Amino acid sequence: MFAEERYSIIIQMLNERSSIKVSEISAILNVSESTVRRDLQEMEDMNLLMRTHGGAVTVKSRTNFEPSFLDKKDEMMEQKVSIAEVASNMIEDGDTIILDSGTTTLEIAKRIKGKNITVLTNSIDIAAELFQKDNIETIVTGGKLRSNTRAMVGHIAESVFRDFRVDKVFLGANGISIQDGITTPNDVEAQTKRTMVKYANKVIVVADSSKFENVCFSIICSLKDVNTIVTSKDLPEESINKYSNLGIRIITT
């Protein structure tokens, strides 16, 4: 099958539903996922679609498309584990930290061992994971529970974060860009994440390279608020240099 034929089928799939996954396209076209990713890159360059974490959406759906927690859970797992290994080693004995709700931050929680720390979180999954660890004091925010992301958000969650001052926040993101900073599709989640950033001494963003140069609907914070980004090793050197020149520490793993 020629590339143009694959493009036509992918466009037809997007016309039927606003988002598709790489794995679905691969199965339908009977080609490798690496071939699909190359096709999606070419189609994005032609402004036929927008690539997302693990798939693609129609161009008009770009900024407000929000993959669910379950959609993201098993995607890019190798990268998430590598990022989490590095990020968990940035946590020191005695730290107070915020773990944002997300699939990568959940992997961080799984890897915290032998450290006496205090963790604030708005994630039911992270709370359940840390509940098993006696040396960690866990504070759960409460708030409105969003089924799509399994995050507790809104004024209740924000009021809890306002009562504390922490050493570090480990923050997930759907978009990272020079111009628009750290972004996410949902405005309520963005506000809750913004509160986390405000009351942390250090802001550490954990996100794989696919999130770079993506821009979502709601701004969490500007890059000047970010100290470190831990990301996957396939981030191009050019991008590393651009963000490093802004004073952001980029760690690839």
Contacts in CASP RR format, 6 or more apart in sequence:
PFRMAT RR
TARGET T0000
AUTHOR 0000-0000-0000
METHOD contacts of the structure
MODEL  1
MFAEERYSIIIQMLNERSSIKVSEISAILNVSESTVRRDLQEMEDMNLLM
RTHGGAVTVKSRTNFEPSFLDKKDEMMEQKVSIAEVASNMIEDGDTIILD
SGTTTLEIAKRIKGKNITVLTNSIDIAAELFQKDNIETIVTGGKLRSNTR
AMVGHIAESVFRDFRVDKVFLGANGISIQDGITTPNDVEAQTKRTMVKYA
NKVIVVADSSKFENVCFSIICSLKDVNTIVTSKDLPEESINKYSNLGIRI
ITT
1 29 0 8 1.000
1 31 0 8 1.000
3 39 0 8 1.000
3 42 0 8 1.000
6 29 0 8 1.000
6 31 0 8 1.000
6 39 0 8 1.000
7 39 0 8 1.000
7 42 0 8 1.000
7 43 0 8 1.000
7 48 0 8 1.000
9 28 0 8 1.000
9 29 0 8 1.000
10 20 0 8 1.000
10 25 0 8 1.000
10 39 0 8 1.000
10 40 0 8 1.000
10 43 0 8 1.000
10 49 0 8 1.000
10 56 0 8 1.000
11 43 0 8 1.000
11 48 0 8 1.000
11 49 0 8 1.000
13 20 0 8 1.000
13 24 0 8 1.000
13 25 0 8 1.000
13 28 0 8 1.000
14 20 0 8 1.000
14 49 0 8 1.000
14 56 0 8 1.000
14 57 0 8 1.000
14 58 0 8 1.000
18 57 0 8 1.000
18 58 0 8 1.000
18 61 0 8 1.000
18 65 0 8 1.000
19 52 0 8 1.000
19 55 0 8 1.000
19 56 0 8 1.000
19 57 0 8 1.000
19 58 0 8 1.000
19 61 0 8 1.000
19 65 0 8 1.000
19 67 0 8 1.000
20 55 0 8 1.000
20 56 0 8 1.000
20 57 0 8 1.000
21 54 0 8 1.000
21 55 0 8 1.000
21 71 0 8 1.000
22 33 0 8 1.000
22 36 0 8 1.000
22 37 0 8 1.000
22 40 0 8 1.000
22 54 0 8 1.000
22 55 0 8 1.000
23 33 0 8 1.000
25 36 0 8 1.000
25 39 0 8 1.000
25 40 0 8 1.000
25 55 0 8 1.000
26 32 0 8 1.000
26 33 0 8 1.000
26 35 0 8 1.000
26 36 0 8 1.000
29 36 0 8 1.000
40 49 0 8 1.000
40 51 0 8 1.000
40 55 0 8 1.000
40 56 0 8 1.000
41 51 0 8 1.000
43 49 0 8 1.000
43 56 0 8 1.000
44 50 0 8 1.000
44 51 0 8 1.000
44 56 0 8 1.000
47 59 0 8 1.000
48 59 0 8 1.000
49 56 0 8 1.000
49 57 0 8 1.000
49 58 0 8 1.000
49 59 0 8 1.000
50 56 0 8 1.000
50 57 0 8 1.000
50 58 0 8 1.000
50 59 0 8 1.000
50 61 0 8 1.000
50 62 0 8 1.000
50 65 0 8 1.000
51 210 0 8 1.000
52 65 0 8 1.000
52 67 0 8 1.000
52 210 0 8 1.000
52 214 0 8 1.000
53 67 0 8 1.000
53 72 0 8 1.000
53 75 0 8 1.000
53 76 0 8 1.000
53 174 0 8 1.000
53 208 0 8 1.000
53 210 0 8 1.000
53 211 0 8 1.000
54 67 0 8 1.000
54 75 0 8 1.000
54 76 0 8 1.000
54 210 0 8 1.000
57 65 0 8 1.000
62 215 0 8 1.000
63 185 0 8 1.000
63 215 0 8 1.000
63 216 0 8 1.000
63 217 0 8 1.000
64 185 0 8 1.000
64 216 0 8 1.000
64 217 0 8 1.000
65 185 0 8 1.000
65 216 0 8 1.000
66 148 0 8 1.000
66 149 0 8 1.000
66 174 0 8 1.000
66 184 0 8 1.000
66 185 0 8 1.000
66 186 0 8 1.000
68 148 0 8 1.000
68 149 0 8 1.000
69 102 0 8 1.000
69 103 0 8 1.000
69 125 0 8 1.000
69 148 0 8 1.000
69 149 0 8 1.000
69 150 0 8 1.000
72 102 0 8 1.000
72 103 0 8 1.000
73 103 0 8 1.000
76 208 0 8 1.000
76 210 0 8 1.000
76 232 0 8 1.000
79 208 0 8 1.000
79 209 0 8 1.000
79 232 0 8 1.000
80 103 0 8 1.000
80 104 0 8 1.000
80 107 0 8 1.000
80 208 0 8 1.000
81 107 0 8 1.000
82 232 0 8 1.000
82 233 0 8 1.000
82 253 0 8 1.000
83 104 0 8 1.000
83 107 0 8 1.000
83 206 0 8 1.000
83 207 0 8 1.000
83 208 0 8 1.000
83 230 0 8 1.000
83 231 0 8 1.000
83 232 0 8 1.000
83 253 0 8 1.000
84 104 0 8 1.000
84 105 0 8 1.000
84 107 0 8 1.000
84 108 0 8 1.000
84 110 0 8 1.000
84 111 0 8 1.000
84 206 0 8 1.000
85 111 0 8 1.000
85 253 0 8 1.000
86 230 0 8 1.000
86 251 0 8 1.000
86 253 0 8 1.000
87 108 0 8 1.000
87 170 0 8 1.000
87 204 0 8 1.000
87 206 0 8 1.000
87 230 0 8 1.000
88 108 0 8 1.000
88 111 0 8 1.000
88 112 0 8 1.000
88 113 0 8 1.000
90 168 0 8 1.000
90 204 0 8 1.000
90 228 0 8 1.000
90 230 0 8 1.000
91 97 0 8 1.000
91 112 0 8 1.000
91 115 0 8 1.000
91 117 0 8 1.000
91 168 0 8 1.000
92 115 0 8 1.000
93 114 0 8 1.000
93 115 0 8 1.000
93 116 0 8 1.000
93 117 0 8 1.000
94 115 0 8 1.000
94 116 0 8 1.000
94 117 0 8 1.000
94 118 0 8 1.000
95 115 0 8 1.000
95 117 0 8 1.000
95 118 0 8 1.000
95 167 0 8 1.000
95 168 0 8 1.000
96 117 0 8 1.000
96 118 0 8 1.000
96 119 0 8 1.000
96 120 0 8 1.000
96 164 0 8 1.000
96 165 0 8 1.000
96 166 0 8 1.000
96 167 0 8 1.000
96 168 0 8 1.000
97 117 0 8 1.000
97 118 0 8 1.000
97 119 0 8 1.000
97 120 0 8 1.000
97 166 0 8 1.000
97 167 0 8 1.000
97 168 0 8 1.000
97 169 0 8 1.000
97 170 0 8 1.000
98 119 0 8 1.000
98 120 0 8 1.000
98 121 0 8 1.000
98 161 0 8 1.000
98 166 0 8 1.000
98 168 0 8 1.000
98 169 0 8 1.000
98 170 0 8 1.000
98 171 0 8 1.000
98 196 0 8 1.000
98 199 0 8 1.000
98 200 0 8 1.000
99 105 0 8 1.000
99 108 0 8 1.000
99 109 0 8 1.000
99 119 0 8 1.000
99 120 0 8 1.000
99 121 0 8 1.000
99 123 0 8 1.000
99 126 0 8 1.000
99 170 0 8 1.000
100 121 0 8 1.000
100 122 0 8 1.000
100 123 0 8 1.000
100 151 0 8 1.000
100 169 0 8 1.000
100 170 0 8 1.000
100 171 0 8 1.000
100 172 0 8 1.000
100 193 0 8 1.000
100 196 0 8 1.000
101 121 0 8 1.000
101 122 0 8 1.000
101 123 0 8 1.000
101 125 0 8 1.000
101 126 0 8 1.000
101 149 0 8 1.000
101 150 0 8 1.000
101 151 0 8 1.000
101 152 0 8 1.000
102 123 0 8 1.000
102 125 0 8 1.000
102 126 0 8 1.000
102 149 0 8 1.000
102 150 0 8 1.000
102 151 0 8 1.000
102 172 0 8 1.000
104 172 0 8 1.000
104 206 0 8 1.000
104 207 0 8 1.000
104 208 0 8 1.000
105 123 0 8 1.000
105 126 0 8 1.000
105 170 0 8 1.000
105 172 0 8 1.000
105 206 0 8 1.000
106 123 0 8 1.000
106 125 0 8 1.000
106 126 0 8 1.000
106 129 0 8 1.000
108 170 0 8 1.000
108 206 0 8 1.000
109 119 0 8 1.000
109 121 0 8 1.000
109 126 0 8 1.000
109 129 0 8 1.000
109 130 0 8 1.000
110 129 0 8 1.000
112 119 0 8 1.000
112 130 0 8 1.000
112 133 0 8 1.000
112 136 0 8 1.000
114 135 0 8 1.000
115 135 0 8 1.000
115 136 0 8 1.000
116 135 0 8 1.000
116 136 0 8 1.000
117 135 0 8 1.000
117 136 0 8 1.000
117 137 0 8 1.000
118 136 0 8 1.000
118 137 0 8 1.000
118 138 0 8 1.000
118 139 0 8 1.000
118 166 0 8 1.000
119 126 0 8 1.000
119 130 0 8 1.000
119 136 0 8 1.000
119 137 0 8 1.000
119 138 0 8 1.000
119 139 0 8 1.000
120 139 0 8 1.000
120 141 0 8 1.000
120 160 0 8 1.000
120 161 0 8 1.000
120 164 0 8 1.000
120 166 0 8 1.000
121 127 0 8 1.000
121 130 0 8 1.000
121 138 0 8 1.000
121 139 0 8 1.000
121 140 0 8 1.000
121 141 0 8 1.000
122 140 0 8 1.000
122 141 0 8 1.000
122 142 0 8 1.000
122 143 0 8 1.000
122 151 0 8 1.000
122 152 0 8 1.000
122 153 0 8 1.000
122 157 0 8 1.000
122 192 0 8 1.000
123 150 0 8 1.000
123 151 0 8 1.000
123 152 0 8 1.000
124 140 0 8 1.000
124 145 0 8 1.000
124 150 0 8 1.000
124 152 0 8 1.000
125 150 0 8 1.000
127 138 0 8 1.000
127 140 0 8 1.000
130 136 0 8 1.000
130 138 0 8 1.000
131 138 0 8 1.000
139 160 0 8 1.000
139 164 0 8 1.000
140 152 0 8 1.000
141 152 0 8 1.000
141 156 0 8 1.000
141 157 0 8 1.000
141 160 0 8 1.000
141 161 0 8 1.000
142 152 0 8 1.000
142 156 0 8 1.000
142 157 0 8 1.000
142 160 0 8 1.000
143 152 0 8 1.000
143 153 0 8 1.000
143 154 0 8 1.000
143 156 0 8 1.000
143 157 0 8 1.000
144 152 0 8 1.000
144 153 0 8 1.000
144 154 0 8 1.000
144 156 0 8 1.000
144 157 0 8 1.000
144 188 0 8 1.000
145 151 0 8 1.000
145 152 0 8 1.000
146 152 0 8 1.000
146 153 0 8 1.000
146 186 0 8 1.000
146 188 0 8 1.000
146 189 0 8 1.000
149 186 0 8 1.000
149 189 0 8 1.000
151 189 0 8 1.000
151 192 0 8 1.000
153 186 0 8 1.000
153 188 0 8 1.000
153 189 0 8 1.000
153 191 0 8 1.000
153 192 0 8 1.000
154 188 0 8 1.000
154 191 0 8 1.000
154 192 0 8 1.000
157 192 0 8 1.000
157 195 0 8 1.000
158 191 0 8 1.000
158 192 0 8 1.000
158 195 0 8 1.000
161 192 0 8 1.000
161 195 0 8 1.000
161 196 0 8 1.000
161 198 0 8 1.000
161 199 0 8 1.000
162 195 0 8 1.000
162 199 0 8 1.000
164 199 0 8 1.000
165 199 0 8 1.000
165 200 0 8 1.000
165 201 0 8 1.000
166 199 0 8 1.000
166 200 0 8 1.000
166 201 0 8 1.000
167 200 0 8 1.000
167 201 0 8 1.000
167 202 0 8 1.000
168 200 0 8 1.000
168 201 0 8 1.000
168 202 0 8 1.000
168 203 0 8 1.000
168 204 0 8 1.000
169 196 0 8 1.000
169 197 0 8 1.000
169 200 0 8 1.000
169 202 0 8 1.000
169 203 0 8 1.000
169 204 0 8 1.000
170 204 0 8 1.000
170 206 0 8 1.000
171 182 0 8 1.000
171 193 0 8 1.000
171 196 0 8 1.000
171 197 0 8 1.000
171 203 0 8 1.000
171 204 0 8 1.000
171 205 0 8 1.000
171 206 0 8 1.000
171 220 0 8 1.000
172 193 0 8 1.000
172 205 0 8 1.000
172 206 0 8 1.000
172 207 0 8 1.000
173 182 0 8 1.000
173 183 0 8 1.000
173 184 0 8 1.000
173 205 0 8 1.000
173 207 0 8 1.000
173 211 0 8 1.000
173 220 0 8 1.000
174 183 0 8 1.000
174 184 0 8 1.000
174 185 0 8 1.000
174 211 0 8 1.000
174 214 0 8 1.000
174 216 0 8 1.000
175 181 0 8 1.000
175 182 0 8 1.000
175 183 0 8 1.000
175 184 0 8 1.000
175 207 0 8 1.000
175 211 0 8 1.000
175 212 0 8 1.000
175 214 0 8 1.000
175 215 0 8 1.000
175 216 0 8 1.000
176 182 0 8 1.000
176 183 0 8 1.000
176 205 0 8 1.000
176 207 0 8 1.000
176 211 0 8 1.000
176 212 0 8 1.000
176 213 0 8 1.000
176 214 0 8 1.000
176 229 0 8 1.000
177 183 0 8 1.000
177 212 0 8 1.000
177 213 0 8 1.000
177 214 0 8 1.000
177 215 0 8 1.000
178 223 0 8 1.000
178 242 0 8 1.000
178 243 0 8 1.000
178 246 0 8 1.000
179 215 0 8 1.000
180 215 0 8 1.000
180 219 0 8 1.000
181 219 0 8 1.000
181 220 0 8 1.000
181 221 0 8 1.000
181 222 0 8 1.000
181 223 0 8 1.000
181 226 0 8 1.000
182 193 0 8 1.000
182 205 0 8 1.000
182 219 0 8 1.000
182 220 0 8 1.000
182 221 0 8 1.000
182 222 0 8 1.000
182 223 0 8 1.000
182 225 0 8 1.000
182 226 0 8 1.000
183 190 0 8 1.000
183 214 0 8 1.000
183 215 0 8 1.000
183 216 0 8 1.000
183 217 0 8 1.000
183 218 0 8 1.000
183 219 0 8 1.000
183 220 0 8 1.000
184 190 0 8 1.000
184 193 0 8 1.000
184 216 0 8 1.000
184 217 0 8 1.000
184 218 0 8 1.000
184 220 0 8 1.000
185 216 0 8 1.000
185 217 0 8 1.000
185 218 0 8 1.000
186 217 0 8 1.000
186 218 0 8 1.000
187 217 0 8 1.000
187 218 0 8 1.000
189 218 0 8 1.000
190 218 0 8 1.000
190 219 0 8 1.000
190 220 0 8 1.000
191 218 0 8 1.000
193 220 0 8 1.000
193 221 0 8 1.000
194 220 0 8 1.000
194 221 0 8 1.000
197 203 0 8 1.000
197 220 0 8 1.000
197 221 0 8 1.000
197 225 0 8 1.000
202 227 0 8 1.000
202 228 0 8 1.000
203 221 0 8 1.000
203 225 0 8 1.000
203 226 0 8 1.000
203 227 0 8 1.000
203 228 0 8 1.000
204 226 0 8 1.000
204 227 0 8 1.000
204 228 0 8 1.000
204 229 0 8 1.000
204 230 0 8 1.000
205 226 0 8 1.000
205 228 0 8 1.000
205 229 0 8 1.000
205 230 0 8 1.000
206 229 0 8 1.000
206 230 0 8 1.000
206 231 0 8 1.000
207 229 0 8 1.000
207 230 0 8 1.000
207 231 0 8 1.000
208 231 0 8 1.000
208 232 0 8 1.000
209 231 0 8 1.000
209 232 0 8 1.000
209 234 0 8 1.000
209 235 0 8 1.000
209 239 0 8 1.000
211 231 0 8 1.000
212 231 0 8 1.000
212 235 0 8 1.000
212 239 0 8 1.000
213 239 0 8 1.000
223 243 0 8 1.000
223 246 0 8 1.000
223 248 0 8 1.000
224 246 0 8 1.000
226 248 0 8 1.000
227 248 0 8 1.000
227 249 0 8 1.000
228 248 0 8 1.000
228 249 0 8 1.000
228 250 0 8 1.000
228 251 0 8 1.000
229 243 0 8 1.000
229 248 0 8 1.000
229 249 0 8 1.000
229 250 0 8 1.000
229 251 0 8 1.000
230 251 0 8 1.000
230 253 0 8 1.000
231 250 0 8 1.000
231 251 0 8 1.000
231 252 0 8 1.000
231 253 0 8 1.000
232 252 0 8 1.000
232 253 0 8 1.000
233 252 0 8 1.000
233 253 0 8 1.000
235 250 0 8 1.000
235 252 0 8 1.000
240 250 0 8 1.000
240 252 0 8 1.000
243 250 0 8 1.000
244 250 0 8 1.000
END
